[in-house]
Amino acid sequence: MNDDKLIPHLFRTEYRKIIAVLCKTFGLEHIEIAEDIASDTFLQASETWGIKGLPDNPAAWLTTVAKNKAKNYLKHNKILLDKIMPGIKYSAPQTEETIIDLSTENIRDSQLKMMFAVCHPCIATEAQIALALRVLCGFGIDEIASAFLTNKATINKRLVRAKDKLRREKISIELPLPDEINNRLDVVLRTLYLLYNEGYYTSQNENILRRELCYEAMRLTFSLIENEQTNLPQVNALFALMSFHASRFDARMNEKGEAVLYDEQDETLWDKKLIQQGEYFLQQSSRGKQLSKYHLEAGIAYWHTYKEDTKEKWENILQLYNQLLMLEYSPVIALNRTYALSKANSIDEAIAEAEKLQLTHNHLYHTLLGELYKNKNVQKAAFHFSEALQLAKTPEDKQLIQRKIDAL
């Protein structure tokens, strides 16, 4: 990896670890202190490595410097140190060295607990996502603003409000009690699902796909599977869904960097190991009696790993969409269902169902109708593709739609 890409990469992978451990150590009310120490660590890395060159083990260098900065902070802030260990009797004398535990085991434990703290239902969903992007994935304010299609000032305000709310509610960094885990886990999984979707259907204009965000969501989801208390069917289903989608990453863009639709993808580029991984965790998700939306979406994604257009494939996908709509209705899911309907039943039936949705301000709605009409009514197809072109926001979507117009 090039030197100019290493620090951003390490910021993504190591920043979150430092934040999680320091927040667990200092308490969530001192999250700004943790962020300052982590940021100072990377600033020092940028300055030092630029002069002296890269250390043999950059990640270990960052961990050591962060630990020393945290120890120095505690040494000069006895009030905080006393607050961390009030009235606790230890079998051995405690020092800043033993308090700042950046071992692999503690990092994993801290990150798992941070997920439940950051995704607490006391703060709004958008704030949960923004805070998760910041402290769990190491995203900068600019990147978060791009993800939400807003400005840095708005994101900063959102983060401040979220932190203040967590502080006022005195949310601690710990796993919920066993009987509360299912309720709290729903919020955590929704956040991870949205994080993955932001990478898979990125809102950033310059990218079709943000793999690193998808992989972060997968890593965090897998950490729930590794913990006995959170290794539940819906978690396995979500990880299976992510695995199936990730298996087609290499086929989603052509050599020109243009988006490639599912029907046009080169199946030989699909990652068979990730498909097998998805199948394994989908099987694991069958334990228990609860059917979640992640089970149904993973089932849909599973059938999409079969490229051939068979009646069985599309009938299964259609039935899964029907169940999904009954479980959690969404106009976008209803729109996606109409494509499966066109394959399983008829194009006329699909057009009728799609037009009932009246999603006239959604470029996907017009793109789908253009696709359904293209072999039946060229004028209507051209109209819908033209509407889609005007509504599309990213250059990649516009290029894709323009190719469809040219093909007419």
C-alpha positions in Angstrom: 0.0 0.0 0.0 1.3 3.5 -0.9 2.4 5.7 2.0 -0.1 8.3 1.1 -2.9 5.7 1.5 -1.6 4.0 4.6 -2.5 6.6 7.2 -6.2 6.9 5.9 -6.3 3.1 5.9 -4.9 2.8 9.4 -7.2 5.6 10.6 -10.1 3.5 9.4 -8.9 0.3 11.1 -7.1 1.6 14.3 -9.0 4.8 15.2 -12.1 2.9 16.2 -10.1 0.5 18.4 -8.5 3.3 20.3 -11.8 5.1 20.7 -13.7 2.0 21.9 -11.1 1.1 24.5 -10.7 4.7 25.8 -14.5 5.2 26.0 -14.8 2.0 27.9 -12.1 3.1 30.2 -13.1 6.8 30.7 -16.8 6.4 30.3 -19.0 7.5 27.4 -19.4 10.9 29.0 -15.7 11.5 28.2 -16.0 10.5 24.5 -14.5 13.8 23.4 -11.3 13.0 25.4 -11.0 9.7 23.7 -11.5 11.3 20.3 -8.9 14.0 21.1 -6.3 11.4 22.1 -7.0 9.3 19.0 -6.8 12.3 16.7 -3.6 13.5 18.4 -2.1 10.1 17.9 -2.7 10.2 14.1 -1.5 13.8 13.9 1.7 12.7 15.5 2.0 9.8 13.1 1.5 12.0 10.1 4.2 14.4 11.3 6.7 11.8 12.6 6.4 9.3 9.7 6.8 12.1 7.2 10.2 12.9 8.7 11.5 9.6 9.9 9.7 7.2 7.6 7.3 4.4 8.4 7.9 2.3 11.5 8.3 -1.5 11.1 4.8 -2.0 12.6 2.6 1.1 12.1 -0.4 -0.3 13.9 1.6 -1.2 16.9 3.3 2.2 16.8 -0.2 3.9 16.9 -1.3 1.7 19.8 1.8 2.5 21.8 1.5 6.2 21.2 -2.2 6.3 22.0 -1.6 4.3 25.2 1.1 6.7 26.3 -1.0 9.8 25.6 -3.9 8.2 27.6 -1.6 7.5 30.5 -0.2 11.0 30.4 -3.7 12.4 30.4 -4.7 10.3 33.4 -1.5 11.3 35.2 -2.3 15.0 34.9 -6.0 14.5 35.5 -6.3 12.8 38.9 -10.0 13.6 39.2 -10.8 11.5 36.2 -8.5 8.7 37.4 -10.3 8.7 40.7 -13.6 8.6 38.9 -12.5 5.5 36.9 -11.6 3.5 40.0 -13.7 4.9 42.9 -13.4 2.9 46.0 -12.3 -0.3 44.1 -10.0 -2.7 46.0 -7.5 -4.4 43.7 -5.4 -7.4 44.5 -2.4 -5.5 43.0 -1.6 -1.8 42.8 -3.3 -0.1 39.8 -1.4 2.2 37.5 -2.3 4.0 34.3 -0.5 1.1 32.5 -2.9 -1.5 33.8 -6.0 0.7 33.2 -5.3 1.4 29.5 -5.7 -2.1 28.1 -5.2 -2.2 24.3 -5.0 -5.9 24.1 -6.8 -7.7 21.2 -9.3 -9.2 23.6 -10.2 -6.0 25.3 -10.4 -4.2 21.9 -12.9 -6.8 20.7 -14.9 -6.6 23.9 -14.9 -2.8 23.9 -16.0 -2.5 20.3 -18.9 -5.0 20.9 -20.1 -2.9 23.9 -19.6 0.4 22.0 -22.1 -0.9 19.4 -24.8 -1.1 21.9 -24.0 2.2 23.4 -23.8 4.1 20.1 -27.0 2.4 18.8 -29.0 3.2 21.9 -32.7 3.9 21.0 -32.6 7.1 23.1 -31.0 8.9 20.1 -32.5 9.2 16.6 -31.6 6.7 13.9 -29.7 9.2 11.7 -27.7 10.2 14.8 -27.0 6.6 15.5 -25.7 6.1 12.0 -23.6 9.2 12.1 -22.1 8.3 15.4 -21.5 4.7 14.3 -19.7 6.0 11.2 -17.5 8.2 13.3 -16.6 6.0 16.3 -17.1 2.5 15.0 -15.8 2.9 11.4 -13.4 5.9 11.8 -15.1 8.0 9.2 -14.2 11.7 8.9 -16.8 14.5 9.1 -16.5 15.1 5.4 -17.2 11.5 4.6 -20.2 11.3 6.9 -21.6 14.5 5.4 -21.2 13.0 1.9 -23.0 9.8 3.1 -25.9 11.9 4.3 -25.8 14.3 1.4 -25.5 17.2 3.8 -22.9 19.6 5.1 -20.3 19.3 7.8 -22.0 21.8 10.1 -25.2 19.6 10.1 -23.2 16.5 10.9 -21.3 18.2 13.7 -24.5 19.4 15.3 -26.0 15.9 14.9 -23.0 14.3 16.6 -22.9 16.8 19.4 -26.6 16.3 20.1 -26.2 12.5 20.1 -23.3 12.6 22.5 -25.1 15.0 24.8 -28.2 12.7 24.8 -26.0 9.7 25.7 -24.4 11.7 28.4 -27.7 13.0 29.9 -29.2 9.5 29.8 -26.0 8.2 31.5 -25.6 5.4 28.9 -22.8 3.0 29.9 -20.7 1.0 27.6 -21.8 -2.5 28.4 -23.9 -5.4 27.0 -27.6 -5.2 27.9 -29.0 -7.7 30.3 -29.8 -11.0 28.6 -33.6 -10.3 28.6 -32.9 -6.9 27.0 -30.5 -8.0 24.3 -33.2 -8.9 21.7 -34.8 -5.5 22.0 -31.6 -3.6 21.9 -30.2 -5.8 19.2 -32.9 -4.7 16.7 -31.5 -1.2 16.8 -27.9 -2.4 16.4 -28.8 -4.6 13.5 -30.7 -1.9 11.8 -27.7 0.4 12.1 -25.3 -2.2 10.7 -27.8 -2.9 7.9 -27.9 0.8 7.0 -24.2 1.1 7.2 -23.8 -1.8 4.7 -26.5 -0.3 2.4 -24.7 3.0 2.4 -21.6 1.2 1.0 -23.6 -1.0 -1.4 -25.9 1.8 -2.7 -23.5 4.6 -2.0 -24.9 8.2 -2.0 -21.4 9.5 -2.8 -21.4 10.9 -6.3 -17.9 9.7 -7.2 -18.4 6.0 -6.2 -20.7 3.2 -7.3 -19.6 1.0 -4.4 -17.8 1.7 -1.2 -16.3 -1.7 -0.3 -14.6 -0.5 2.8 -17.9 0.5 4.4 -19.5 -2.8 3.5 -16.6 -4.7 4.9 -16.8 -2.6 8.1 -20.4 -3.5 8.5 -19.6 -7.1 7.9 -16.8 -7.1 10.5 -19.0 -5.5 13.1 -21.8 -8.0 12.4 -19.4 -10.9 12.7 -18.2 -9.6 16.1 -21.8 -10.1 17.3 -21.7 -13.7 16.0 -18.5 -14.3 17.9 -20.2 -13.4 21.2 -22.3 -16.1 22.7 -25.0 -13.7 24.0 -25.5 -12.0 20.6 -25.0 -15.0 18.3 -28.7 -15.1 17.4 -30.5 -16.2 14.2 -31.2 -12.7 13.0 -27.5 -11.8 13.3 -26.5 -14.8 11.2 -29.2 -13.9 8.7 -27.9 -10.4 8.3 -24.3 -11.7 7.9 -25.5 -14.1 5.3 -27.3 -11.3 3.4 -24.1 -9.2 3.5 -22.0 -12.2 2.3 -24.3 -12.9 -0.7 -24.2 -9.2 -1.8 -20.4 -9.0 -1.3 -19.9 -12.0 -3.5 -20.9 -9.9 -6.6 -18.7 -6.8 -5.9 -16.2 -7.5 -8.7 -19.0 -7.9 -11.2 -20.8 -4.7 -10.4 -18.5 -2.5 -12.5 -17.0 -3.0 -15.9 -13.5 -2.1 -17.0 -14.6 1.5 -17.7 -15.8 1.9 -14.1 -19.4 1.8 -15.2 -22.2 0.2 -13.2 -23.3 -3.2 -14.4 -26.8 -4.4 -13.8 -27.4 -7.9 -12.3 -28.7 -9.4 -15.6 -25.5 -8.2 -17.4 -23.0 -9.3 -14.8 -20.2 -11.8 -15.6 -21.0 -14.8 -13.3 -17.4 -15.9 -13.4 -16.5 -12.8 -11.4 -18.7 -13.8 -8.5 -16.8 -14.9 -5.3 -17.8 -18.5 -4.7 -16.3 -18.6 -1.3 -18.4 -15.7 -0.1 -21.5 -17.4 -1.6 -20.6 -20.5 0.4 -20.1 -18.4 3.5 -23.5 -16.9 2.9 -25.1 -20.3 2.6 -23.5 -21.5 5.8 -24.7 -18.5 7.9 -28.1 -18.7 6.3 -28.3 -22.3 7.5 -27.2 -21.1 11.0 -29.9 -18.5 11.0 -32.6 -21.2 10.7 -32.2 -21.9 14.5 -35.0 -20.5 16.5 -38.6 -19.6 15.7 -38.4 -15.9 14.8 -38.5 -14.9 11.2 -36.8 -11.5 10.6 -36.6 -9.3 7.6 -32.9 -10.3 7.4 -33.9 -13.9 6.9 -36.2 -13.0 4.0 -33.7 -10.6 2.3 -31.0 -13.2 2.7 -33.2 -15.7 1.0 -33.8 -13.3 -1.9 -30.1 -12.7 -2.1 -29.4 -16.4 -2.0 -31.6 -17.0 -5.1 -29.8 -14.3 -6.9 -26.6 -16.4 -6.7 -28.2 -18.5 -9.4 -27.8 -16.6 -12.6 -30.0 -18.7 -14.8 -33.6 -17.5 -15.1 -35.7 -20.4 -14.0 -39.4 -20.4 -13.0 -38.4 -21.9 -9.6 -35.9 -19.1 -8.9 -38.3 -16.2 -9.6 -41.3 -17.8 -7.9 -39.2 -18.3 -4.7 -38.0 -14.7 -4.9 -41.6 -13.4 -5.4 -42.9 -15.4 -2.4 -40.1 -14.1 -0.3 -40.9 -10.5 -1.3 -44.6 -11.1 -0.5 -43.6 -12.3 3.1 -41.2 -9.3 3.4 -43.9 -6.8 2.5 -46.3 -8.4 5.1 -43.6 -8.2 7.7 -42.3 -4.7 7.0 -43.9 -2.8 4.2 -41.8 -0.4 2.2 -42.5 1.2 -1.2 -39.0 0.4 -2.4 -39.4 -3.3 -1.5 -42.8 -3.2 -3.3 -41.0 -1.8 -6.3 -38.4 -4.5 -6.2 -41.1 -7.1 -6.0 -42.6 -6.0 -9.3 -39.4 -7.0 -11.1 -39.7 -10.5 -9.6 -43.4 -10.5 -10.6 -42.5 -9.7 -14.2 -40.2 -12.7 -14.2 -42.4 -15.1 -12.3 -45.8 -14.1 -13.8 -46.0 -11.5 -16.6 -44.8 -8.1 -17.6 -48.3 -6.7 -17.9 -49.1 -7.7 -14.3 -45.8 -6.2 -13.1 -46.5 -2.9 -14.9 -49.9 -2.6 -13.3 -48.5 -3.3 -9.8 -45.6 -0.9 -10.3 -47.8 2.0 -11.6 -50.0 1.7 -8.5 -47.0 2.7 -6.4 -46.9 6.2 -8.0 -43.3 6.7 -6.9 -43.0 9.4 -9.5 -40.1 11.3 -7.8 -37.9 8.1 -7.6 -35.5 7.5 -10.5 -35.6 3.7 -9.7 -39.4 3.7 -10.3 -39.0 5.2 -13.8 -36.0 3.1 -14.6 -38.0 -0.1 -13.8 -41.0 1.0 -15.8 -38.7 1.9 -18.7 -37.3 -1.6 -18.5 -40.7 -3.2 -18.4 -42.1 -1.2 -21.3 -39.0 -1.4 -23.6 -40.3 -4.4 -25.5 -44.0 -3.4 -25.4 -44.2 0.3 -25.9 -41.0 2.1 -26.9 -42.5 5.6 -26.4 -43.5 4.9 -22.9 -40.1 3.3 -22.2 -38.4 6.4 -23.5 -40.6 8.6 -21.4 -39.8 6.8 -18.2 -36.1 6.5 -19.0 -36.0 10.3 -19.6 -37.8 11.0 -16.3 -35.3 8.7 -14.6 -32.4 10.5 -16.2 -33.6 13.8 -14.8 -34.2 12.4 -11.3 -30.9 10.4 -11.0 -28.3 12.1 -8.8 -25.1 10.2 -9.4 -23.0 10.2 -12.6 -23.1 6.4 -12.6 -26.9 6.2 -12.5 -27.1 8.8 -15.3 -24.7 6.9 -17.5 -26.6 3.7 -16.9 -29.9 5.2 -17.8 -28.4 7.0 -20.8 -27.2 3.6 -22.1 -30.7 2.3 -21.9 -32.0 5.3 -23.8 -29.4 4.8 -26.5 -30.3 1.1 -26.7 -33.9 2.0 -27.6 
